[in-house]
Every structure is written in structure tokens, then in C-alpha cells.
Amino acid sequence: MSKLEQVLILDPPSDLRFKGPFTDVVTTNLKLKNPSDHRVCFKVKTTAPRRYCVRPNSGVIDPGASVNISVMLQPFDYDPNEKSKHKFMVQTIFAPSNVSDMDSLWRDAKPDELMDSKLRCVFELPSENDKVNDVEVTRAAPVMNSVKSDSTAASVPATAAQDDAEMKKMLEKCKRQQTEINKLADENRQLKISFDAQLFFRMTKAVLALSILAVTSRSVPPCRSTTFPRCTKDSTSLN
């Protein structure tokens, strides 16, 4: 049976672009839209799970609804000569009417029921034009803010502020997770060094013991058998 085509519409459809500098967390967005008449379960996978934080990474999309996914790239030393090999996959399946246990749904899913789309990661550094535009926007911002009236400021939806707060929380959580990962890696390295030192000490001790045993065995003369006179009964003893 042929594989099902992806039912969701992905935006962007094939590339996730991250614009540097990469000294801090860089976030890009992925939009999933469900144009079908059925509920669709989804989950997002990556080939580099330690380098990214994805929220949400799984869920259910109702018919005609959309979900915005934030993909956060952790800070790293960017090398422009190194081509990114990181990839993402959006895997989907039609949701049963009485779905409750998502883990069991994915675990028991048959291969011909699954749909997937793959995206590659692209790292970009800001161009000189982008830097100039950013400076101009920064300079123009105070002028624009001074012209705005109080009514315009009041028209900003409260949900935008809530989204910003949630985003900041997720970024802080990602930073804490990255710190914990680095701490565990350091602990693993320390344990390996300690184990190697103990193993070297034991091997040195064993070699030294064998050397002492070899020297001792050469210096001790071989044992010679000694013949003792046999005890005989004296025939002249008194009865």
C-alpha cells in the first residue's frame, strides 16, 4: 500500500531558517494548518534534539484550525564553512474519535497510517543591508512612539503581551535545560577521568607485584631434600 500524503499544510514548507548571530537563542516559527475535515495528531522530531527546543512538539489540530510552533536554536559557535545537517520531521496521523492516550496511539500506529514532511535547517548571518535597516528602524522608533496617541497604545491586544511572556518563559527554560546538559556532560567527563586514573593505578600496582614476585623467585635457592637417619629399635633394650 502506498504511503499517505501529508494532510497538513506547512509554512514554511521545506526550510527552517535561523538568522544569527548565534550567541543567543534564535527562534523561528513553523505553522501547521489542517485543511481536512478530520482531527489530526502531530509530533515534531529532529536529528539534533539537544540543540533545539520545540514548543509545542506534539498535539491535536481540529479541522480547519492551525497551530504555530516555536523552534528555538540553542547558542553555539557558528562556522560559516560548515554546512548544517540538522533536519526536522513533522509526523501526522488522523486522530480516532475517542483518542485519549497519545503515546499508545503513536506506538500502535501502522506505517501506512503515518504521514510525514521533512524540513532542513538553514543558518544565516545578517547581511550588511539588514544591519543598516535595523539601525534605521531603531532610530525611527522614538519618533514614531512620540507621535502615537494613548488610544493607539490602548488598542494593543493583551494576548500579545501574554505571548511575549510565554516566549520568555520558554527561552529561560531552554537556557536552564542547556545548562543542565552541559553540567551532566562535565560530570561524565570527570567520572571517565577518575575511572581511567583508578584503572591505571591498579594496573601499575599489578605490574609492580608481578615484578617483585619474579625477582623473589629468582633469588630464593631451590629446596634440597635432606635424608634423616631412620630410627631403629635397640636390640639391647631391657625387656
Secondary structure, DSSP 4 states (H G I P E B T S, - for coil): -PPPPP-SEEESSSEEEEES--SS-EEEEEEEE--SSS-EEEEEEES-TTTEEEES-EEEE-TT-EEEEEEEEPP----TTSPP--EEEEEEEEPPTT---HHHHHHS--GGG-EEEEEEEEEEPPPHHHHHHHHHHHHHHHHHHHH--HHHHHTS-HHHHHHHHHHHHHHHHHHHHHHHHHHHHHHHHHHHHHHHHHHHHHHHHHHHHHHHHHHHHHHSPPP---PPPPP---TTS--
